[in-house]
């Protein structure tokens, strides 16, 4: 993709329910990293990172999953690891080389933090742990850490996170997302093709193509263009978000939702209008909400259960953008539906 236009390749996942899954995660990470443009020794480094994170899940955690995908903000590769506990009581000690609780060499998390261009981890006892390790092609910019360089067109990688998973047993994903960033504005789309499988994926791809062709259009105009393009498909639910400094604008139709998280007060939920883009489009309506630079907005399809946002745990509501979508997918996903979550931090 070019010109700051970013979009979806479905996320691969490996459940770490047996030691053999560690090797599976490493092999899949190596292949995925090559598909993401990493060459030379980088695919092997990606495999090593996935192996270390998966080994940690196998040895210490419950209900662990490794997610593998392209970077949300440009060229590169990301490994996400998430579990449901028990969490690490002394995270800094766990990150130090030589620390172990299982009589091994104790190089796992310390090695990951050295190899990855950006490594973010959060843990809480007894809630569990979420980690993201990002690798970029040689000569590329790291896309993640709190002081790291920006992704394409000034969009800092540590301010974005995404996940996009097909329904259990499906090869095709009927969900998708796109992101277009300029110096003072970010436009995002989350699309959920009706049903799942190839027909849903076809509708989602067509809607996202429209989003990429005219990302700076007014949101109601963009929604209407998608409606015309999807008239001969099964249709889709669509959520369009535009970020400007201090503000979020949302135009949604169908079961795509936005939740704005606050550290000091309940989250603010924004629902879409009923309808189906491509079939019965209501008059597009834009809602505007404050979104401070240190606050997070999450846009997600109904493959992520809406109840998560009614009373999110302190651990969940304080996760940074790179980690929150994976945590939502792991804890609140509907397995029989495609699931997408995109987390964006407000612009300064």
TILOVO-276690 format. One record per residue: residue number from 1; residue in one letter; x, y, z of N, C-alpha, C in turn. Coordinates in pm, whole numbers, m for minus. Each point is the difference from the previous one (the first is absolute). Example, Ala and Ser with C-alpha at 12.3 -4.5 7.8 and 13.67 -1.06 7.14 Angstrom:
# residues 2
 pos code   n_px   n_py   n_pz  ca_px  ca_py  ca_pz   c_px   c_py   c_pz
   1    A   1319   m569    780    m89    119      0     90    120      0
   2    S    m35    105    m72     82    119      6    m77    109     73
//
This chain:
# residues 348
 pos code   n_px   n_py   n_pz  ca_px  ca_py  ca_pz   c_px   c_py   c_pz
   1    X     83   m119      0    m83    119      0     87    124      0
   2    X    m54    111    m43     81    120    m13    m77    120     47
   3    X     73    110     19    m65    126     33    m71     m1    133
   4    X     43    m84     94    m62      1    132   m126    m83      8
   5    X    m34    m75   m107   m120    m82      2     35   m137     51
   6    X    m62    m39    110     31   m126     65   m125    m84      8
   7    X     13   m130     m5   m120    m82     m1     22   m140     50
   8    X    m99    m85    m26    m11   m125     72     65   m118    m70
   9    X     79    m73     72     29   m139    m29    m45    m75    125
  10    X    m86   m103    m13    m52    m67    120    111    m50     93
  11    X    m27      6    128     94    m44    103      0   m152     10
  12    X    118    m58      9     12   m144     26     12    m21    151
  13    X    m50   m113     47      8    m27    144     43   m143     25
  14    X     69    m17    113     40   m133     46    m35     m9    148
  15    X    m86    m94     34    m32    m23    141    113    m82     63
  16    X     52     49    111    110    m68     67    m59    m92    106
  17    X    m51   m114    m48    m64    m98     90     83   m126     15
  18    X    120     m3    m59     90   m114     11    138     50    m40
  19    X    105    m69     48    136     47    m31     27      1   m150
  20    X    m60    m90    m75     22     m4   m145    m49    128    m67
  21    X    m93     71     63    m50    125    m58    108    108     m4
  22    X    100    m10     85    110     96     m2     73     m7   m133
  23    X     28   m122    m47     68    m17   m128    m89     45   m115
  24    X   m129    m27     10    m94     46   m103      0    152     m9
  25    X      0     68    116      1    147      0    128     53    m64
  26    X    114    m63     29    127     45    m58      1    m19   m151
  27    X    m46   m115    m48     m1    m25   m144    m94     96    m72
  28    X   m117     23     56    m96     91    m62     52    143      3
  29    X     69     38    107     58    134      9    105     21   m109
  30    X     82   m100    m23    104     11   m104    m64     22   m137
  31    X   m104    m78    m33    m66     14   m129    m71    134    m12
  32    X    m68     41    105    m74    126     m2     95    118    m12
  33    X    114     m6     70     97    109     m7     51     18   m142
  34    X     25   m111    m70     43     11   m140   m108     66    m85
  35    X   m125    m37     23   m111     61    m74    m12    149     28
  36    X     47     42    117     m6    141     41    122     80    m47
  37    X     87    m61    m78    113     74    m57    129    m10     78
  38    X      5    m82    104    124    m17     73     88   m102    m74
  39    X    130     32    m12     89    m90    m71    126    m24     81
  40    X     98    m69    m61    123    m29     71    m26    m84    124
  41    X     58     42    111    m16    m73    126   m127     39     76
  42    X    m72    103    m49   m115     50     75   m112   m103     16
  43    X    m34    m80   m101   m103   m103     25     39    m97    112
  44    X    128    m35      8     43    m87    110    m10     72    135
  45    X     30    129      0    m16     77    124   m147      7     39
  46    X    m88     17    m99   m144      0     29    m43   m133     59
  47    X     54   m110    m55    m33   m132     53     50    m16    143
  48    X    119     55     29     54     m8    136    m87     78     98
  49    X    m45    118    m42    m87     81     86   m130    m75     29
  50    X    m62    m54   m105   m125    m74     19     22   m120     90
  51    X    113    m69    m18     30   m117     82     15     37    147
  52    X     71    109     28     19     41    139   m133     38     66
  53    X    m83     78    m73   m128     41     58    m93   m120     17
  54    X      0    m90    m98    m84   m118     11     48    m92    112
  55    X    133    m12     17     54    m82    108    m42     53    137
  56    X      2    132     13    m45     60    126   m145    m37     30
  57    X    m85      5   m106   m140    m37     19    m11   m147     39
  58    X     78    m85    m65     m7   m144     27     44    m32    143
  59    X    103     70     48     56    m32    132    m77     63    115
  60    X    m51    121    m21    m46     79    115   m148     39     m3
  61    X    m63      0   m117   m130     66    m13   m113    m99    m20
  62    X   m120     52      8   m119    m76    m31    m72     59   m120
  63    X    m49    m87    m87    m79     42   m117     75    103    m83
  64    X    120    m34    m44     83     93    m74    m18    m11   m151
  65    X     15    112    m69    m10      6   m145    111     90    m53
  66    X     57    m38   m114     93     86    m73    m68     44   m129
  67    X      1    130    m26    m53     57   m124    116     50    m85
  68    X     m8    m22   m131    106     38    m94    m62     79   m114
  69    X     60    115    m34    m61     84   m103     99    107    m49
  70    X    m33     62   m116     77    117    m42    m19    114     99
  71    X     96     92      2    m13    117     86   m119     84    m41
  72    X    m75     55     95   m112     87    m36     41    130    m67
  73    X    127     43     17     39    133    m48    104     m4   m111
  74    X      8   m108    m73     94     m1   m111     70   m133    m14
  75    X    115      0    m68     71   m124    m26     60    m56    129
  76    X    m16   m128     17     54    m64    118    m91   m109     51
  77    X     34    m53    116    m63   m121     53    m21     16    150
  78    X   m109    m55     49    m33     11    143    m38   m136     57
  79    X     54    m30    117    m40   m115     80    m70     53    125
  80    X   m120    m49     25    m74     34    121    m21   m127     82
  81    X     19      9    129    m23   m114     89    m91     46    113
  82    X   m104    m79     27    m97     40    102    m46   m124     75
  83    X    m28     18    129    m47   m112     81   m103     50    102
  84    X    m48    m90     83    m99     34    103     54    m16    141
  85    X    128      8     15     55     m7    135    108   m104      8
  86    X     76      2    111    m22     76    124     59    140      2
  87    X     71     42   m104     68    129      4    136    m11     67
  88    X     79    106    m15    136      3     57      7    106    109
  89    X     35    m43    118      5     93    112    120     93     m5
  90    X    109    m42    m66    122     80     m6     46      8   m146
  91    X    m65     83    m77     24      6   m144    146     33    m32
  92    X     58     98     68    138     40    m33     99   m113     23
  93    X    m22    m81    102     87   m116     23    m19   m102   m112
  94    X   m123    m17    m47    m27    m95   m108     65     44   m130
  95    X     20    132    m19     61     51   m122    152     m9      3
  96    X     57    m29    115    146     m6     13     50   m138    m41
  97    X    110     m3    m78     63   m126    m36     45    m73    126
  98    X    m19   m132      0     45    m81    112   m109    m27    101
  99    X   m116     75     m9   m107    m24     97    m86   m114    m50
 100    X    m26    m97     83    m81   m115    m37    m71    m56    122
 101    X   m117    m56    m24    m70    m72    107    m17   m147    m37
 102    X     62    m42   m114    m20   m138    m45    132    m72    m27
 103    X    110     47     59    131    m63    m15     49     m5   m144
 104    X    m38    103    m82     50     13   m135    106    110     m1
 105    X     49     36   m120    104    102     m9    m52    139     35
 106    X   m128     22     m8    m55    128     40     32    114    m95
 107    X     m3    m26   m131     33    105    m98   m121     46    m79
 108    X   m121    m52     29   m118     20    m83    m38    144    m27
 109    X    m59     68     98    m51    136    m22    113     99    m23
 110    X    113    m22     65    115     87    m25     46     m9   m144
 111    X      1   m121    m56     39    m18   m139   m100     64    m94
 112    X   m129    m14     30   m103     62    m83     17    150     m5
 113    X     25     62    114     13    145      6    123     49    m77
 114    X    103    m84    m11    118     39    m77    m20    m18   m151
 115    X    m65   m108    m38    m16    m31   m143   m104     90    m65
 116    X   m111     26     68   m111     76    m59     36    147    m15
 117    X    m49     62   m107     16    145    m16    m86     75    102
 118    X   m110    m60     38    m85     58    105    m64   m113     78
 119    X      5      9    131    m56   m103     87    m79     68    110
 120    X   m130    m35      7    m90     56    101    m63   m115     75
 121    X     m1      8    132    m59   m107     80    m70     60    121
 122    X   m116    m55     33    m73     40    119    m45   m127     72
 123    X      6      3    131    m41   m117     78    m65     46    130
 124    X    m88    m83     49    m68     30    127    m41   m131     64
 125    X     31    m16    127    m41   m118     76   m139     26     57
 126    X    m99    m88    m25      8   m129    m70    m54      6   m143
 127    X    m14    119    m59    m69     14   m129     75    m62   m117
 128    X    133      4      2     75    m58   m110     97     98    m63
 129    X     46    m34   m119    105     75    m67    m33     15   m148
 130    X     33    116    m58    m12     24   m143    132     61    m46
 131    X     54    m50   m112    127     50    m50     m6     16   m151
 132    X     71    100    m50     14     22   m144    147     20    m32
 133    X     50    m77    m98    136     17    m50     m7     28   m149
 134    X     63    110    m43    m10     44   m139    140      3    m63
 135    X      8    m52   m123    124      0    m76    m24     66   m135
 136    X     97     78    m47    m12     69   m127    113    m41    m94
 137    X    m19     20   m131    106    m33    m96    125     81     27
 138    X    111    m48    m49    127     72     19    m12    140    m59
 139    X     43     99     78    m11    138    m45   m134     64     29
 140    X    m97    m81     50   m130     56     33      2     65    137
 141    X   m112     64     35    m10     67    130    m70    m90     98
 142    X     49    m14    121    m75    m71    103   m135     65     17
 143    X   m101    m83     20   m137     53      5    m65    m35    130
 144    X     49     58    107    m71    m36    120     31     73    127
 145    X    123      6     44     28     39    137    m43    141     35
 146    X    m14     32    127    m49    130     42     79    116    m60
 147    X    129    m20    m25     77    108    m60     42    m34   m143
 148    X    m63   m105    m57     41    m49   m130    m41     93   m113
 149    X     64    m15   m117    m35     80   m115   m141    m29    m48
 150    X    m48     85    m88   m135    m14    m51     m7   m106   m107
 151    X   m122    m53    m23    m28    m81   m116    m21     91   m120
 152    X    m66    m50   m103    m15     77   m121    m78    128     23
 153    X     43    106    m68    m68    128      2    m24     53    140
 154    X     96    m22     90     m7     62    131    m90    m70     98
 155    X    m46   m123    m30    m86    m73     93     86    m89     89
 156    X     18     35    127     88    m80     86    m56   m139     22
 157    X     86   m100    m16    m45   m137     14    m52    m33    138
 158    X     57     64    104    m44    m34    135   m139     57     30
 159    X    m59     75    m93   m133     55     20   m108    m75    m77
 160    X     36   m115    m58    m93    m79    m81     15   m147     32
 161    X   m112    m71      4      0   m145     11   m119    m56    m72
 162    X     11   m122    m52   m111    m59    m75      9   m151      6
 163    X   m116    m62    m23     m6   m144    m16   m121    m30    m87
 164    X     11   m104    m84   m107    m35    m93      0   m150    m18
 165    X   m101    m68     55     m2   m146      6   m121    m57    m72
 166    X     19   m102    m83   m116    m66    m62    m74    m85    102
 167    X   m125    m32    m32    m76    m90     86     70   m134     11
 168    X    m21    m66    112     64   m129     23    m30    m96   m114
 169    X    105    m56    m60    m16    m96   m108    m10     60   m138
 170    X     m3    132    m12    m12     67   m130    137     39    m54
 171    X     17    m17   m131    123     44    m64     m4    149    m31
 172    X   m117     50    m43    m15    140    m36    m54     80    117
 173    X     40    126      8    m49     89    106    m91    106    m62
 174    X   m124      7     48    m96     97    m49     11    136     64
 175    X     92     15     94     28    130     61    123     61    m65
 176    X     18    129     20    121     65    m44      7    142     52
 177    X    118     60    m13     18    137     44    100     70    m91
 178    X     m7    132     m1    100     79    m72     31    124     81
 179    X    116     58    m28     47    116     75     76     91    m95
 180    X    m34    128      2     70     98    m82     40    116     90
 181    X    130     31      2     50    103     91     68    110    m77
 182    X    m26    123     40     76    116    m46     51     71    124
 183    X     64    115    m19     63     69    113   m100     39    107
 184    X   m123     39    m37    m93     49    101   m131    m75      8
 185    X     m8   m117    m64   m128    m69     m8     22   m150    m23
 186    X    m85    m80     61     m1   m145    m23   m142    m41    m34
 187    X    m16    m76   m108   m130    m54    m37      8   m151      1
 188    X    m92    m65     71     m1   m145     13   m137    m54    m37
 189    X      0   m121    m54   m124    m72    m30      9   m140     56
 190    X   m107    m45     64    m16   m139     40   m125    m52    m70
 191    X     15   m109    m74   m108    m54    m83    m27   m144     40
 192    X   m128    m35     11    m44   m135     33    m97    m45   m107
 193    X     49    m79   m100    m89    m56   m101   m101    m93     64
 194    X   m126      8    m44   m105    m82     61     33   m148    m10
 195    X    m20    m71    111     34   m140      7    149    m19     11
 196    X     51   m107    m58    145    m22     m3     32    m84   m121
 197    X    128    m28    m21     41    m74   m117     35     92   m117
 198    X     14    m58   m119     47     72   m117    m93    113    m42
 199    X   m133    m21      5    m92    107    m41     10    121     92
 200    X     13    m23    128     18    110     95    133     69    m23
 201    X    104    m78    m26    132     58    m25     m2     86   m126
 202    X    m74    m42   m102     m9     77   m123    m64    136     26
 203    X   m107      2     77    m66    127     33     93     92     80
 204    X     73    m59     96     91     80     82    112     59    m85
 205    X     56    m80    m90    109     50    m85    m46    116    m86
 206    X   m122    m10    m54    m50    106    m86    m21    129     79
 207    X    m56    m10    120    m19    119     83    133     63     36
 208    X     98    m82     33    131     54     39     73     63   m119
 209    X    m26    m52   m119     59     64   m118    m51    142    m16
 210    X   m130     19     25    m56    135     m7     64     89    107
 211    X     20    m55    120     62     78    108    140     42    m38
 212    X     74    m86    m68    137     33    m38      6     98   m117
 213    X   m101     m3    m86      2     87   m118    m32    145     35
 214    X    m81     22    103    m41    137     35      3     21    149
 215    X    115    m17     65      5      2    147    m27    136     61
 216    X     17    108    m78    m20    134     56   m140     54    m25
 217    X    m87    m79    m61   m138     45    m22    m73     18    132
 218    X   m102     83      0    m87     10    117    m56   m138     32
 219    X    m13    m33    128    m41   m135     37   m136    m40    m58
 220    X   m103     88     m1   m126    m40    m64     14    m28   m149
 221    X     86     76    m67     24    m23   m143     67   m136    m21
 222    X     97    m30     84     70   m128     m9    m96   m116     26
 223    X    m88     14     97    m99   m104     30    m95    m20   m118
 224    X    m44    108    m62    m90    m10   m115     68    m65   m119
 225    X    128     29    m21     75    m64   m108     11   m150     25
 226    X     24    m40    124      5   m142     32   m136    m66    m27
 227    X   m106     68     36   m134    m53    m21    m24    m29   m148
 228    X     37     93    m86    m19    m21   m144     86   m116    m50
 229    X    122    m11     50     91   m105    m45    m44   m139     45
 230    X    m71     m8    114    m36   m130     57   m141    m46    m38
 231    X    m65     69    m95   m139    m34    m30    m17   m141    m56
 232    X    103    m55    m62    m11   m134    m58     76   m104     82
 233    X     23     33    126     59    m95     93   m100    m31    110
 234    X     39    m80     97    m90    m27    112     m4    115     99
 235    X     85    104    m19     m2    117     87     92    m15    120
 236    X      7    107     77     96      1    112    m43    101    105
 237    X     51    m20    120     m2    103    104    132     76    m11
 238    X     m7    132     17    118     84    m19      8    104    111
 239    X    119     16     53     28    109     93    113     84    m53
 240    X    m22    130    m16    101     93    m48     38     95    113
 241    X    130     14     24     50     87    106     99     99    m60
 242    X    m12    124     43    101    100    m37     51     66    128
 243    X    131     m5     17     63     66    115     61    131    m44
 244    X    m26    103     78     67    128    m10     51     33    140
 245    X     92     92     14     49     32    134   m114     32     98
 246    X    m11    m83    104    m99     23    104   m140    m49    m31
 247    X    m23    m58   m121   m136    m39    m37     m3   m131    m77
 248    X   m115    m68     12    m29   m119    m77   m135     19    m67
 249    X     m9    m29   m129   m126      3    m74    m32   m143    m41
 250    X   m126    m42     17    m39   m137    m30   m127     m1    m82
 251    X      2    m78   m108   m117    m24    m84    m11   m150    m18
 252    X   m107    m60     54    m10   m145     m2   m138    m49    m38
 253    X     m2   m115    m68   m125    m68    m38     19   m148     28
 254    X    m94    m59     75      9   m141     34     73    m22    131
 255    X     47   m122     21     56    m38    130    151     23      9
 256    X     42    122    m30    137     43     28     m9    109    105
 257    X     79    m12    105    m11     90    114    132     69     29
 258    X    m11    111     71    116     73     49    m12     12    151
 259    X    112    m16     68      5     24    144    121     87     29
 260    X    m23    112     69    108     90     42     28    m30    146
 261    X    125    m35     30     38    m38    135     57    119     76
 262    X    m39     12    126     52    104     89     55    m67    125
 263    X    109     52     53     59    m56    121    m80     36    124
 264    X    m68    114     m3    m61     52    122   m152      5     m2
 265    X    m63    m54   m105   m146     m5     m5    m43   m113    m93
 266    X   m130    m37      2    m45   m113    m81     26     24   m149
 267    X     15   m109    m77     22     15   m143   m121     60    m69
 268    X     25     64   m112   m106     60    m81    m23    m87   m123
 269    X   m120    m60    m12    m32    m88   m111    m79     76   m107
 270    X     35    m24   m126    m69     62   m113    m51   m111    m90
 271    X   m132     m7    m17    m61   m103    m82    m20     50   m143
 272    X      0    m94    m94    m33     31   m138   m151      7    m19
 273    X    m43     54   m113   m141      2    m34    m38   m134    m61
 274    X   m125    m47     22    m43   m127    m61      0     10   m152
 275    X     33   m110    m65     m2     m2   m145    108    m92    m54
 276    X      3    m13   m134    100    m81    m69     54     82   m116
 277    X    128     24     m1     62     73   m110     m5    m90   m124
 278    X    m62     52   m107    m22    m78   m121   m144    m42    m16
 279    X    m80      9    107   m140    m42     m7    m95    109     49
 280    X      7     35    125    m91    103     53     80     97     86
 281    X     54    100    m65     86     97     67    m85    112     59
 282    X      5     21    132    m64    118     57     79    124    m37
 283    X    m58    117     23     75    123    m25    125      0     87
 284    X    119      4    m63    123     m6     81      7    117     98
 285    X     36    m33    122      4    100    108    136     m8     68
 286    X     59    115     25    131      7     64    m15     47    144
 287    X     60    m74     92      5     41    139    143     38     34
 288    X     13    103     81    133     51     38     16    m11    150
 289    X    114    m53     42     31    m16    142    139     55     28
 290    X     23     54    121    138     37     36     88   m124      8
 291    X    124     13    m44     96   m108     13    137     62     23
 292    X     37      5    129    128     59     36    115    m86    m52
 293    X    118     59     m6    115    m67    m60     44   m125     75
 294    X    m33    m12    127     42   m118     75   m115    m99     21
 295    X   m111     19    m72   m115    m90     12    m10    m89   m121
 296    X    m67   m114     19     m9   m102   m103   m144    m11    m50
 297    X    m14    m17   m132   m128    m36    m60     15   m137    m64
 298    X    m98    m85     21      0   m134    m58   m119    m12    m93
 299    X     25    m38   m125   m105    m26    m98     m2   m151    m22
 300    X   m117    m63     13     m1   m146    m14   m130    m51    m61
 301    X     11   m114    m66   m116    m68    m55    m70    m78    110
 302    X   m118    m59    m35    m73    m73    105     57   m139     25
 303    X    112    m33    m66     73   m120     40     68     16    135
 304    X     12    125     45     42     31    137   m126     35     78
 305    X    m27    m73    106   m123     20     76     m5    140     59
 306    X   m114     66    m17    m13    139     43      7     16    151
 307    X    m28   m106     73     m8     14    146    135     35     63
 308    X    111    m20    m72    130     31     57      7    146     44
 309    X    m69     89    m76     12    143     25    m94     51    108
 310    X    m88    m84     50    m95     45    102     69     25    134
 311    X     94    m87     33     73     16    126    137    m65    m14
 312    X     88     58    m83    131    m63    m23     84     m2    126
 313    X     78   m107     15     89     m9    115    106    109     m8
 314    X     61     30    114    106    101      2    117    m42    m88
 315    X     30   m129      0    109    m50    m84    m30     26   m147
 316    X   m120    m34    m45    m36     15   m140     m5    147    m40
 317    X    m61     83     82    m20    140    m38    129     82      1
 318    X    106    m53     61    127     72      3    104    m56    m98
 319    X    m39    m95    m83     93    m52    m98     27    103   m109
 320    X    123      8    m52     30     91   m111    m54    m56   m131
 321    X     m3     85   m102    m61    m37   m128     55   m128    m61
 322    X    132    m26      0     48   m123    m63    m51   m129     65
 323    X    m40      8    127    m37   m121     74   m150    m21     13
 324    X    m79    106     m1   m142    m12     31    m77    m89    m98
 325    X     17     12   m132    m78    m87    m90     22   m148     24
 326    X    124    m41     25     27   m141     25    m67    m47    129
 327    X      4     84    102    m66    m36    126   m150    m13    m18
 328    X    m60     91    m76   m144     m8    m27    m35   m127    m77
 329    X     80    m30   m102    m28   m118    m80     12   m127     84
 330    X     98     m4     88     22   m120     81   m108    m19    106
 331    X    m48    109     55    m93     m9    113   m146     17    m39
 332    X    m29     65   m112   m138     37    m31    m40    m30   m144
 333    X     65    m94    m62    m29    m32   m140   m113   m102    m13
 334    X    m83     17   m103    m98   m101    m39     68    m92   m102
 335    X     24   m124     36     78    m89    m85    m70    m31   m132
 336    X   m132      9     m4    m73    m35   m122    m16    118    m96
 337    X     65    111     30     m9    117    m86    139     56    m24
 338    X     16     70   m112    123     75    m22      9    110    105
 339    X    120     36     37     18     99    108    114     94    m35
 340    X    m29    131      9    101    103    m25     m8    105    109
 341    X    117     43     47      8    113     93    118     87    m42
 342    X    m23    130     m3    103     98    m35      6    104    111
 343    X    116     16     61     18     97    110     84    117    m49
 344    X    m48    121     27     67    122    m43     11     96    117
 345    X    116     60     15     20    101    104    m26    139    m60
 346    X    m65     85     80    m33    134    m47    121     79    m47
 347    X    m22     90    m96    108     79    m57     30    123     84
 348    X    122     41     m2     42    122     69    m22    121    m89
//
